[in-house]
Amino acid sequence: MRYGFITCVRLGEACIEELLDLGADLALLGTLTDDRARDKSGRVFLDGLSAARGIPLLKFGSINDPAAVETLQSARLDWLFIIGWSQIARQPVLSAARLGALGMHPTLLPVGRGRASVPWAIIKGLPETGVSMFKLEEGTDTGPILMQVPIPIEPTETSTTLYAKVTDAHRQLIRDSFAALESGDPELVTQDESKATEWPRRKPTDGELDLTTMSAADVDRHVRALTRPYPGAFLRNNDGRVTRLWAGQVYTGATTPDCGLRLETADGVYLAADVTYDDA
């Protein structure tokens, strides 16, 4: 089988490494032009990998650009991976490879379609999330599922630790699905629409905390979910400055330990251990 792979983040690069370790015939890499999304969290440039492995590298501003579609179609691909990519691929891209396009989403689909899957899983207090490999359709995260890996969420899980688990699960899915992909006829399971949920996109401003209405547990989940590399949960002070919280814990003891900042919440106390301040 001949594979193509489109990504612009480290998560996708990790999957490429797994495919190469498995001996996959990786015939084409695709990514954004160098001037696009330089500040995107986890942004990678595939030039070095392309040169080292002798794999052609396609760069484009949009995955649906006619020139990009033409290159994909001419590559004679059997499967096209599109992972770690925010642009919606239209039908000409999805049908460019003989057997179709494959994606991964960091939830147990059909739960949690949409954006910001890692932060939302922590904010919602879920005991478990996962990663799903599925065949891409024009809808958002709606295609039939090839394989899933569950991921337990620990009580002290942060976006940093969960993202590492998500990366490992992506690698595992590449390994576990490879034989089925090579056969050309993997078993695909249609998603149950009655169980589908969609998690909305999050903006940096969504991290603002309201201590008058939020419990200490709410604050804790937001801090853990929005810590680095995300913009952080924050408080807007009366003087215009912003206080960003990167780590801490719910206070449950009789005495207050030496901690950076004590916050009174709607039902208790949150102790912030790592705090920074933005200028007004």
Phi, psi and omega in degrees: 000143177255129184245147166241156182217126179244126177198166172219012182230164183300325179304314178292321179300323177298322178292321177300317179300320178295316179300317180294320178297330179279355180083021181294147175277088182269107191265343184202137171247147178226144180202176177287156171298156189300332184277353184265137171056038179298331181267003180295133180300126179082007182302133176234159175243130189266008184301315182295316178297317179300314182292318183294325184260355180067035181255126178304141182240123179257127177243138183206159177279327178223139180297338182265005176304136180306321180294322178294316179298317180298318179294318178298317181294324182281350182281352178055051181278149170268316177231144174237118173273135172231102188225137182069049189218129185265344180280140178280122179280131178272174189303320178302325177286315183297332181258008182292327177268148187303318184259353176117185182247146182238142176228172172228146180226132185279053166213173174269083181306147012274007177285137171075037171296153177111211190253172171054044186295322181293307177301317183298321182300323179282315180302321181284351179070031181289144176280345186205145168225209180173188175229137180243132169263131184213161177276129186285138170238179180288339175288166181275110176060036186254351188288166181296145187267134176268319185195151178225151174235119177284150179227117175290145178251118182283156180301334180254017183301139173244168177299328180295311181289324180290322178298323177296319177295320179298319178298315178299322180293323175300314179299317180298319180296322176300313181296312187289333183266351191300316181298318180294321178293320178296330178290337181082001183218061180290151177283127181242136182245124179296137179292144178276103184296337180291342180254005186285137171227156180233128178261128186287159175297144178252142175251157178307325180292342179290350180276002181290133182263143174244100185290343180283337182243340184268140175283167176298323178294322176300313180299315180301315180296318180294319179296314180295324183285330189250012179291176183308136015270008178282171187289347177096146169287149186210160174243139177261116186277162180298332181274005178094346178287159178245130176258120180257135183251125184249338180197158179168200181199158173286133180278124180233354185269179182277336179235154181270119177290166177294109186220157187297318186204131178258125182242127176274119181257185182296335184227006183176211185231137172245133181255111182271122184262337181229111186227139171230164183233132173273149176291150179293000000 
